[in-house]
Amino acid sequence: MHVGASRIELRIRDIRSLKEKRKVVKNIIADIGRAYPVAIAEVDHQDLWQRADLGVAVVSGSPGHVDRMLTAVRIDLDRRAEIEVLGTTRTYLEEEER
């Protein structure tokens, strides 16, 4: 079993309220969740109206698949005009042989 997690820090452009921010973030989470076999959630900066941190997790039998999915999500986010990706961190966990 291979697990990968990514924390993606975003700046949301042209937002003037928390209500607008939540709408954008909710749509991004729904789009990513439909497009890729990952779990995704907002994990930080819920009180800031131009910032969001998303957590993305993937579980697979293949480390390559985990890496491809995390990369695909990052590319998807980079292509969105309403946000700017400020940074990304990744963490991997591999199950030890029994």
C-alpha positions in Angstrom: 0.0 0.0 0.0 1.3 3.5 -0.9 -0.1 6.7 0.4 0.6 10.2 -0.7 -0.6 13.5 0.7 -0.1 17.0 -0.7 -0.8 20.3 1.0 -1.5 23.0 -1.6 -1.5 26.7 -0.5 -3.7 28.9 -2.7 -4.4 32.6 -3.1 -7.9 33.2 -4.4 -8.0 36.2 -6.8 -10.7 38.9 -7.0 -12.5 37.8 -3.8 -14.1 40.3 -1.5 -15.7 38.2 1.2 -15.6 34.8 2.9 -18.9 33.9 1.2 -17.3 34.3 -2.2 -14.2 32.4 -1.1 -16.2 29.5 0.2 -18.1 29.2 -3.1 -14.8 29.1 -5.1 -13.2 26.6 -2.8 -16.3 24.4 -2.7 -16.4 24.3 -6.5 -12.7 23.5 -6.7 -13.0 20.6 -4.2 -16.1 19.3 -6.1 -14.3 19.5 -9.5 -11.1 17.8 -8.3 -13.1 15.1 -6.4 -15.0 14.3 -9.6 -12.0 14.3 -11.9 -9.5 12.3 -9.9 -9.6 9.4 -7.5 -8.4 11.4 -4.5 -9.7 12.7 -1.2 -9.6 16.5 -0.9 -10.5 19.1 1.7 -9.8 22.6 2.9 -7.4 22.2 5.8 -6.3 25.7 6.8 -7.0 29.4 6.5 -10.8 29.0 6.7 -11.0 32.5 8.2 -9.0 34.3 5.5 -10.9 35.4 2.5 -8.1 35.3 -0.1 -6.2 32.2 1.1 -6.9 28.5 1.4 -4.9 25.4 2.0 -6.1 22.2 0.4 -5.2 18.7 1.6 -5.2 16.0 -1.1 -4.6 12.3 -0.3 -4.2 9.3 -2.6 -4.0 5.6 -1.7 -2.8 3.1 -4.3 -1.0 -0.2 -4.8 1.6 1.7 -7.0 3.8 4.5 -5.9 3.9 5.8 -9.5 0.1 6.1 -9.5 0.1 8.1 -6.3 2.7 10.5 -7.7 0.8 10.8 -11.0 -2.5 11.7 -9.2 -0.9 14.3 -7.0 0.9 15.8 -10.0 -2.3 15.9 -12.0 -4.2 17.7 -9.3 -1.4 20.3 -9.0 -1.5 20.8 -12.8 -5.3 21.2 -12.7 -5.0 23.8 -10.0 -2.2 25.7 -11.8 -4.5 26.0 -14.9 -7.3 27.8 -13.0 -7.6 31.5 -13.5 -9.4 32.2 -10.3 -6.5 31.0 -8.1 -2.7 31.2 -7.7 -0.8 28.2 -6.3 1.6 29.6 -3.7 3.2 26.4 -2.7 3.0 22.7 -2.4 4.4 20.1 0.0 4.2 16.3 -0.4 4.4 13.5 2.1 4.6 9.8 1.2 4.0 6.7 3.4 4.8 3.2 2.3 3.7 0.1 4.1 6.6 -2.1 5.2 7.0 -5.6 3.9 5.5 -8.3 6.1 
